[in-house]
Amino acid sequence: MALCAPTTAALIVLLQAFTTGGPGAVPVLEAKPPRPRGLALGAVPPIEPGATSQGAPAAVADMAALLAEITRAPRVVGTAGYERGLDAVEATLRAAGLNPTRLEVDATRAIPTRSEVLLFEDAISGLAFAGLKERWDPSAAPAAALPAAYAWNVSKSNTRGPVVDLGAGLEADFEAATRMRLSLGGAIALVTVPAAPSSRKSTVRAIAERAASRGCVGVLIAPLAPGLSRDDFVLEDTSGSPRSGTAATRLSLPCAPIRSVEAEMLRSRLKVRRVRGASGKTVTVRVGPGPVEASLIIECPSEAVSASALRLDVPTTRAGGVHLVPTDHCADLPLGGAPTVAVAVTAAAGLGAPDSGATLSMVFGPRDGALPTELGPPALLLDAVLAPRAGSPLLARHGRLGPSRLAAHLGEFDSQLADRLKGQLEARMAAAVDWISYGITGTDDPRSASGARASRGLERLLAPLPSER
């Protein structure tokens, strides 16, 4: 469930090219804090290749170097890749004159270690004509890319059944299947979902619940439009609702993403059915069930793990609450969510250490970690490059923010990213720093200096890219 290694490496090289201007150039987003102890990124030695989380961590040279370091391996909680990424964050904050405190937190991990989808011509066939087989070992070194599978899946499953096409997996699609008198008991549901999260009308978890209630034994999720790489998958955070304080729960039945090419193979082999269309005329549709069958083999153990977190006190005008910066890998975010971390580190360095007055805590740690209760209730969850704060006059003025344009889209190659950004990365990352800093400090006056900077930054962030005009 991660960007493949070649694509990630290409994106990092691209980001470094955007944020440097050749030999002797000043790194982009070198912080300009109001205090003399701000982040002097250009003066910090970079992490040496091959460094590990053992011993003293090394700082990074600039934002591109920080991105390169924390995307070197999936930052899965409870693995060396996660600890290495947090080491880089801590070293960079200390190099900026800040003093984060190291914490140990408990978390629960449920990521598939085995995910296999096999396709068979019919019920009596024992030889698969296509499929996907992936394994993941959390203790492997070097760390491998996460499988294209959903976290918090059923703990262990080996099921097989005829495939039935259930459209987008919405309630209306299941009702249509009932009207067509399709037999869903023991079937594997094939649903088609937009790859872009903002375009989806339902979640994988909700689709699984609908399918389970109709007697299906598994779900295959295919993208609405084919992609250009391994990211021709519908990826989603399926961890339930841990942010609301409830424990994450398993999916109702085994679910797995498949590529558009496998989905087309399945659709071309489904049984033909004559149904009455919206115009009243009888039409022919390929919907199944079968005769083609699918097999889902999934192993997704739930493990209690211990992980590190960093607590950092920053100045604010509104004390109370904890701002969480998720440092663990999130497979459905570009670059695993690393841009969030890089921007938050730069914003914290720009704010500097508190001299006196009100403070609040920023915690760099796993999104589902059990934080100490004495830290207070969660406030902002900085889970995107943009971090709007509810109730802010600026947010009311600009309206709801759309998805960030700063990071690669799933399935987007480095050349496509370069063409789409057209040199916009520097200014927009700086704008994200201003906006996040405004939210952290708690200033609600757009007429203040910080409010004016955040407002201008937000306008830049919301402005269309040259390729979109």
C-alpha positions in Angstrom: 0.0 0.0 0.0 2.8 2.4 -0.7 4.3 4.1 -3.7 6.7 1.8 -5.4 10.4 2.4 -4.6 11.4 3.7 -8.1 8.5 6.2 -8.2 9.2 7.4 -4.7 12.9 7.9 -5.5 12.1 9.8 -8.7 9.8 12.1 -6.8 12.4 12.8 -4.1 15.0 13.7 -6.8 12.4 16.0 -8.4 11.6 17.7 -5.1 15.3 18.3 -4.5 15.6 19.8 -8.0 12.6 22.1 -7.2 14.0 23.2 -3.9 17.6 23.9 -4.9 19.0 26.2 -7.5 22.3 24.4 -8.2 25.6 24.8 -6.4 25.8 27.5 -3.9 22.0 28.1 -4.0 20.2 28.9 -0.7 17.8 26.1 0.2 14.1 26.9 -0.2 12.0 27.4 2.9 15.0 28.4 5.0 13.0 29.6 8.0 13.0 33.3 8.9 11.9 33.1 12.5 11.2 36.1 14.7 13.7 34.8 17.2 17.5 34.3 16.6 17.2 30.6 17.4 15.0 29.6 14.5 15.7 26.9 11.9 18.9 27.5 10.0 18.4 24.5 7.7 21.2 25.4 5.3 23.8 25.2 8.1 22.9 21.7 9.2 24.9 18.7 7.8 22.8 16.2 5.9 22.1 12.7 7.0 24.7 10.3 5.7 23.5 7.4 3.6 23.3 4.3 5.6 22.6 6.0 8.9 20.3 4.1 11.2 18.3 4.9 14.3 21.1 3.5 16.4 23.2 6.1 18.2 22.9 9.9 17.8 20.6 10.9 15.0 21.8 13.3 12.3 20.1 16.4 11.1 19.0 17.2 7.6 20.1 20.0 5.3 16.8 21.3 4.0 13.2 20.3 3.4 14.0 18.2 0.4 16.6 16.3 2.4 14.1 15.8 5.2 11.6 14.5 2.7 14.2 12.2 1.2 15.1 10.8 4.6 11.7 10.1 5.9 10.5 8.5 2.7 13.5 6.2 2.4 11.3 3.4 3.9 7.7 3.0 5.0 7.4 4.6 8.4 5.2 1.8 9.8 4.8 2.1 13.6 6.9 -0.5 15.4 9.5 -0.8 12.6 13.0 0.5 12.2 11.8 2.7 9.3 9.5 4.6 11.6 12.2 5.1 14.3 14.7 6.3 11.6 12.2 8.9 10.3 11.6 10.2 13.8 15.3 10.4 14.5 15.6 12.7 11.5 12.8 14.9 12.8 14.3 15.1 16.3 17.8 16.0 14.9 16.4 18.8 12.7 14.4 20.3 15.6 17.4 20.2 17.9 19.5 21.8 15.2 17.0 24.7 15.1 17.6 25.4 18.8 14.5 23.5 20.0 14.3 20.9 22.7 11.8 18.1 22.0 11.1 15.5 24.6 11.2 11.8 23.6 8.2 9.7 24.6 7.3 6.0 24.3 3.7 5.3 23.3 1.8 2.1 22.7 0.0 1.5 19.4 -1.8 -1.4 17.7 -0.8 -2.4 14.1 -2.9 -4.4 11.7 -1.2 -4.4 8.3 -1.5 -7.4 5.9 1.6 -9.5 5.8 0.1 -11.6 3.0 -2.4 -10.6 0.3 -3.2 -12.8 -2.6 -6.0 -12.3 -5.2 -6.3 -15.2 -7.7 -8.7 -15.4 -10.6 -10.2 -18.6 -12.0 -12.1 -19.3 -15.2 -14.9 -21.2 -13.4 -15.8 -23.2 -10.3 -14.0 -26.4 -11.4 -10.7 -24.7 -12.5 -7.8 -25.3 -10.2 -5.3 -23.1 -12.1 -5.5 -19.3 -11.8 -5.3 -17.4 -15.1 -4.3 -14.1 -13.3 -3.7 -12.6 -9.9 -1.7 -10.6 -7.5 0.6 -12.0 -4.7 2.2 -9.8 -2.2 4.0 -10.3 1.1 5.3 -7.9 3.8 7.7 -8.6 6.6 7.8 -5.8 9.3 11.3 -7.0 10.5 12.9 -7.1 7.0 15.9 -4.9 6.3 15.9 -3.1 4.1 12.2 -2.4 4.5 10.0 -3.4 1.5 7.1 -1.5 0.1 3.8 -2.2 1.8 1.5 -4.5 -0.1 -1.4 -3.1 -2.0 -3.9 -4.3 0.6 -6.1 -2.8 3.2 -5.1 -2.4 6.8 -7.4 -3.8 9.5 -8.5 -6.5 7.2 -9.8 -9.8 8.6 -7.0 -11.5 10.6 -6.9 -14.6 8.4 -9.0 -15.5 5.3 -9.0 -18.1 2.5 -12.2 -17.7 0.6 -13.3 -18.3 -3.0 -16.5 -17.6 -4.8 -18.2 -16.4 -8.1 -17.7 -12.8 -9.0 -20.6 -10.4 -9.3 -20.4 -6.8 -10.6 -22.0 -4.5 -8.0 -21.2 -1.1 -9.7 -19.9 1.5 -7.2 -20.9 -0.6 -4.1 -23.5 1.9 -3.1 -26.8 1.0 -1.4 -28.6 1.7 -4.8 -26.3 -0.9 -6.5 -27.2 -3.6 -4.0 -30.8 -2.8 -4.3 -30.5 -3.0 -8.1 -28.9 -6.5 -7.7 -31.9 -7.5 -5.6 -34.3 -6.4 -8.3 -32.4 -8.4 -10.8 -32.6 -11.4 -8.5 -28.9 -11.9 -8.3 -27.7 -14.5 -5.9 -25.1 -12.8 -3.6 -24.7 -15.5 -1.0 -21.1 -16.7 -1.2 -20.2 -14.3 -3.9 -17.2 -12.0 -4.3 -18.3 -8.5 -5.0 -16.5 -6.5 -7.7 -17.0 -2.7 -7.1 -15.5 0.3 -9.0 -14.4 3.3 -7.0 -12.7 6.6 -8.1 -9.0 6.5 -7.2 -9.2 10.2 -6.0 -10.5 10.2 -2.4 -12.3 13.5 -3.0 -14.4 11.9 -5.7 -15.7 8.9 -3.7 -19.2 8.6 -2.6 -18.5 5.8 -0.1 -15.7 4.2 1.8 -14.2 0.7 1.5 -15.4 0.0 5.1 -19.0 1.0 4.2 -18.9 -1.1 1.0 -17.7 -4.1 3.0 -20.5 -3.7 5.5 -23.1 -3.6 2.7 -21.6 -6.6 1.0 -21.4 -8.6 4.3 -25.1 -7.9 5.1 -26.1 -9.4 1.7 -24.1 -12.6 2.2 -21.0 -11.8 0.1 -17.8 -13.4 1.3 -15.3 -10.9 -0.1 -14.9 -7.6 -2.0 -12.6 -6.6 -4.8 -12.1 -2.8 -5.3 -11.1 -1.6 -8.8 -10.3 1.9 -9.9 -12.7 3.9 -12.0 -10.0 4.9 -14.5 -6.8 3.0 -15.2 -3.6 4.5 -13.8 0.0 4.5 -15.2 1.9 2.6 -12.6 1.6 0.3 -9.6 -0.7 3.0 -8.1 -3.5 1.8 -10.4 -5.2 0.8 -7.1 -7.8 2.4 -4.8 -6.0 3.0 -1.6 -7.7 4.0 1.6 -7.1 4.3 5.3 -9.4 1.6 6.7 -8.4 1.9 10.3 -11.9 2.7 11.5 -12.3 5.8 13.7 -9.3 5.9 16.1 -9.2 9.7 16.0 -12.5 9.8 17.8 -11.1 7.8 20.7 -12.6 4.4 19.7 -10.6 1.3 18.9 -10.1 0.4 15.3 -12.1 -2.6 14.2 -11.7 -5.2 11.5 -13.3 -4.9 8.1 -16.6 -6.9 7.9 -15.1 -9.3 5.3 -11.9 -9.7 3.3 -11.3 -6.8 0.9 -8.5 -6.3 -1.6 -7.7 -3.7 -4.3 -7.2 -4.9 -7.8 -5.9 -3.1 -10.9 -8.1 -2.1 -13.8 -6.6 -4.8 -16.0 -7.7 -7.5 -13.6 -11.2 -5.9 -13.3 -11.5 -5.9 -17.1 -10.6 -9.6 -17.2 -13.3 -10.4 -14.7 -16.0 -8.3 -16.4 -15.3 -9.9 -19.8 -16.0 -13.3 -18.3 -19.1 -12.6 -16.3 -22.5 -14.2 -17.2 -24.8 -12.2 -19.5 -28.1 -11.2 -18.1 -31.2 -9.6 -19.8 -32.7 -6.8 -17.7 -35.2 -4.0 -18.3 -33.4 -0.6 -18.6 -34.5 2.9 -17.5 -36.2 3.5 -20.9 -38.3 0.4 -20.5 -36.4 -1.6 -23.1 -34.7 -4.8 -22.4 -30.9 -4.6 -22.4 -28.0 -7.1 -22.0 -25.5 -6.6 -19.2 -22.5 -8.6 -18.0 -23.0 -8.8 -14.2 -22.6 -12.4 -13.1 -22.4 -14.1 -10.7 -19.6 -16.1 -12.3 -18.8 -18.2 -14.0 -15.4 -16.6 -13.3 -14.3 -16.9 -9.7 -11.9 -15.1 -7.4 -9.9 -16.3 -4.4 -8.8 -14.0 -1.6 -6.1 -15.2 0.8 -5.3 -12.6 3.4 -3.2 -12.6 6.6 -3.5 -9.5 8.7 -2.3 -10.0 12.3 -3.0 -7.5 15.0 0.0 -6.6 17.0 0.6 -4.4 20.0 3.8 -2.4 19.4 5.8 0.3 21.1 7.0 3.4 19.3 8.7 6.7 19.9 7.1 10.1 19.8 8.4 13.7 20.2 6.7 16.4 22.4 7.6 20.0 21.6 6.2 23.0 23.4 5.6 26.0 21.1 4.3 29.6 21.8 0.7 30.3 21.3 -2.0 32.8 22.2 -4.5 30.0 23.0 -3.2 27.4 25.4 -4.6 23.9 25.8 -4.9 20.9 23.6 -2.3 18.9 21.7 -1.5 19.3 18.0 -0.6 15.8 16.5 1.7 15.6 13.6 1.4 12.0 12.3 4.8 10.6 11.6 3.7 7.1 10.7 3.2 6.0 7.1 -0.3 6.5 5.6 -0.5 4.5 2.4 -3.3 6.6 0.8 -1.5 9.9 1.1 1.2 10.9 -1.5 4.7 10.0 -0.3 3.0 8.3 2.7 2.2 11.6 4.3 5.8 12.8 4.5 5.0 16.4 3.3 2.9 16.9 6.5 5.9 16.2 8.6 8.4 18.3 6.7 6.1 21.4 6.7 5.2 21.0 10.4 8.9 20.8 11.3 9.6 24.0 9.4 6.6 25.7 11.0 7.7 24.7 14.5 11.3 25.9 13.9 9.9 29.2 12.7 7.9 29.7 15.8 10.9 29.0 18.0 11.0 28.0 21.6 8.6 29.8 24.0 10.1 32.6 26.1 7.1 33.1 28.4 3.3 33.1 28.2 1.0 30.5 26.9 2.3 27.3 25.2 0.8 24.3 23.6 2.3 20.9 22.7 3.0 19.5 19.3 3.4 15.8 19.3 5.2 14.1 16.4 4.0 10.5 16.7 1.8 7.7 15.4 -1.8 8.8 14.6 -3.2 5.9 16.6 -0.8 6.0 19.5 -2.0 6.2 23.1 -0.7 9.6 24.1 -0.2 10.3 27.8 -3.4 11.8 29.3 -1.5 14.7 30.9 -0.9 16.2 27.5 -4.5 17.2 27.2 -7.1 16.5 24.5 -6.2 16.5 20.8 -6.6 19.8 19.0 -5.4 19.9 15.4 -4.5 16.8 13.5 -1.9 18.0 11.0 -2.7 15.2 8.6 -2.2 17.1 5.4 0.0 19.8 4.0 -2.9 22.1 4.7 -4.1 22.4 8.3 -7.2 24.6 8.6 -8.3 25.3 12.1 -12.1 25.2 12.8 -13.6 28.6 13.7 -10.7 30.6 12.2 -11.9 33.8 10.5 -9.5 33.0 7.6 -11.2 29.6 7.1 -14.6 31.2 7.2 -13.4 33.8 4.6 -11.8 31.3 2.2 -14.3 28.4 2.7 -13.5 24.7 2.7 -10.1 23.8 1.4 -9.7 21.2 -1.4 -7.0 18.6 -1.7 -3.4 19.9 -1.7 -1.7 20.4 -5.1 1.8 20.3 -3.5 2.4 16.6 -3.6 2.3 13.9 -6.3 -1.1 12.4 -7.1 -1.4 8.6 -6.7 -0.2 7.2 -10.0 1.5 10.4 -11.1 5.1 10.1 -12.5 7.8 12.6 -11.7 7.6 14.2 -15.1 3.9 14.7 -14.7 4.4 16.3 -11.3 7.1 18.6 -12.8 4.8 19.7 -15.6 1.8 20.3 -13.2 3.7 22.3 -10.6 5.7 24.5 -13.1 8.0 25.9 -10.4 5.2 26.4 -7.8 6.5 24.1 -5.1 8.7 26.6 -3.3 6.1 29.3 -2.9 3.3 26.9 -2.0 5.3 25.0 0.6 6.2 28.3 2.2 2.5 29.3 2.1 1.7 26.0 3.9 4.2 26.8 6.6 2.6 30.3 7.2 -0.9 28.8 7.3 0.1 26.0 9.8 2.0 28.4 11.9 -1.1 30.7 12.1 -3.2 27.7 13.2 -0.8 26.6 15.9 -0.3 30.0 17.4 -4.1 30.5 17.8 -4.2 34.0 16.4 -7.7 34.7 15.2 -7.1 38.2 13.9 -6.6 38.4 10.1 -5.4 42.0 10.5 -2.3 40.8 12.5 1.0 40.2 10.7 0.7 36.4 11.1 -2.9 36.5 9.9 -2.0 38.6 6.9 0.8 36.2 6.0 -1.5 33.2 6.4 -4.2 34.8 4.4 -1.9 35.5 1.5 -0.5 32.0 1.8 -3.9 30.4 1.8 -4.8 32.4 -1.4 -1.6 31.0 -3.0 -2.4 27.5 -1.9 -6.0 27.7 -3.3 -5.0 29.4 -6.6 -5.0 27.1 -9.6 -1.7 25.9 -10.9 -0.5 27.1 -14.3 -1.4 23.7 -15.8 -5.0 24.1 -14.5 -5.7 27.6 -15.8 
